[in-house]
Every structure is written in C-alpha cells, then in structure tokens.
Amino acid sequence: MSNQLELAQQQIEPKPDILGYLSMPIAVFLLSLAAIFIRLSEKKIGSNATILNRFLIGAVAFGVWNSIQIMRYKLSTDFPIKPEPYTSHDIILFGVLAIINLGSLLSWAWSINETSVANANLLHNPG
C-alpha cells in the first residue's frame, strides 16, 4: 500500500519545464525590439503603416493556423477536442478588444514619432 502511495506522490510532483524558462527571455528580448524596428521602418513607410502590416501579418498567420486546426479536426477521427463555434458575445468582445488594442498601438506609434524609443516604451508599458 505504501509503495503505491509513494509512486502516486512521485508522479504528482511538478517538474520544471526548461523550455518555458528559456523561451521567456527570448520572447521579451524580441518584443523589446519592436519599437526599434518601427523607428527604422518609419523612414520608408511610416509607423502607422507598420502597425497595419503587423495586424495583417498576424491575421494571416492566425487564419492559416485556424484553418490547419479545422482540417486536422475534419481529417482525424481521434482528435481530442471538438472546436466550439463562436457566439455573438465572443465576436463582440473580440471587436472591442481589437479596437482597444488598435488605439493602444496607434498611440504608441505616434509617441515613437514624437519622442525617443525609450520614452515611447516607458509610456506604452507603465507597469
């Protein structure tokens, strides 16, 4: 009986995920380069166009990912999770979130034009 209890306790103990610990600093570093790249790209197309391109690239990437997930679900018989359809409440929340995020990024792009990259990042990330 005690052997089974010890075995169960050993399986429950959390193990550190080294990939998570390594990917977090890399992600923070790459996100910190966004303002610098916007500053560099404003000489060619402007910061607002760069923000639009970021949204378009993200929309295409997530659209392709969603299409792949739908095809996996349709082709596989043992797919574990059935996708749930979006409700009107979900679509409204997504629209509100998109408008707020757009306003945040546009004000950030404007502050990059008016101040330095460091000041724009301080204004954009108050926390």
MIFI-349755 format. One line per field, with one value per residue (C-alpha): residue in one letter; x, y, z. Coordinates in steps of 0.05 Angstrom, whole numbers. Each point is the difference from the previous one (the first is absolute). Layout:
res: (A, ...)
px: (X, ...)
py: (Y, ...)
pz: (Z, ...)
END
This chain:
res: (M, S, N, Q, L, E, L, A, Q, Q, Q, I, E, P, K, P, D, I, L, G, Y, L, S, M, P, I, A, V, F, L, L, S, L, A, A, I, F, I, R, L, S, E, K, K, I, G, S, N, A, T, I, L, N, R, F, L, I, G, A, V, A, F, G, V, W, N, S, I, Q, I, M, R, Y, K, L, S, T, D, F, P, I, K, P, E, P, Y, T, S, H, D, I, I, L, F, G, V, L, A, I, I, N, L, G, S, L, L, S, W, A, W, S, I, N, E, T, S, V, A, N, A, N, L, L, H, N, P, G)
px: (0, 55, 37, -61, -7, 74, -7, -62, 36, 60, -44, -35, 62, 9, 62, 30, -11, 67, -29, -46, 57, 42, -55, -22, 64, 3, -72, 12, 62, -35, -60, 47, 27, -69, 7, 69, -25, -60, 49, 42, -61, -31, 52, -28, -75, -17, -18, -75, 12, 47, -54, -49, 50, 9, -76, -4, 57, -30, -69, 28, 42, -58, -47, 48, 8, -75, -9, 52, -36, -67, 30, 33, -67, -36, 52, 14, -47, 35, 9, -8, -37, -60, 5, -55, -35, 8, -61, -21, 24, 70, 1, -21, 53, 52, -21, 5, 68, 24, -22, 35, 63, 0, -6, 57, 46, -17, 14, 65, 19, -16, 42, 58, -5, -2, 50, 58, -10, 16, -52, -52, 12, -6, -65, -27, 19, -17, 2)
py: (0, 49, -16, 21, 64, 18, -14, 45, 56, -5, 8, 61, 41, 57, -2, 65, 12, 24, 20, 50, 30, 8, 26, 56, 43, -12, 24, 61, 18, -7, 41, 54, 8, 18, 74, 3, -34, 48, 58, -29, -14, 69, 27, -44, -9, 34, -27, -5, -42, -44, -11, -18, -49, -32, -9, -29, -49, -22, -9, -42, -42, -14, -13, -52, -31, -3, -31, -53, -16, -7, -46, -42, -7, -19, -50, -33, -48, 4, 76, 13, 67, 19, 74, 43, 50, 73, 33, 72, 18, -26, 39, 65, -10, -13, 64, 42, -30, 13, 74, 10, -35, 42, 64, -22, -17, 63, 44, -38, 11, 74, 5, -33, 55, 55, -25, -48, -75, -6, 52, -32, -67, 30, 33, -64, -47, 36, -63)
pz: (0, 18, -65, -40, 40, -10, -75, -4, 37, -46, -61, 27, 16, -50, -45, -25, -73, -26, -67, 34, 39, -62, -45, 47, -4, -75, -9, 44, -40, -67, 24, 25, -71, -28, 14, -31, -63, -4, 7, -57, -44, 8, -49, -55, 13, 65, 69, -12, -62, 40, 52, -56, -29, 69, 6, -71, 10, 66, -30, -57, 48, 47, -59, -28, 69, 10, -69, 16, 66, -36, -53, 55, 35, -64, -24, 68, 35, 67, 6, 75, 1, -42, -20, 28, -46, 16, 32, -13, 70, -18, -65, 36, 53, -54, -37, 63, 16, -72, 4, 67, -24, -64, 40, 45, -58, -38, 60, 10, -73, 7, 63, -37, -52, 52, 52, 5, -2, 74, 20, -46, 33, 69, -19, -32, 57, 65, 43)
END
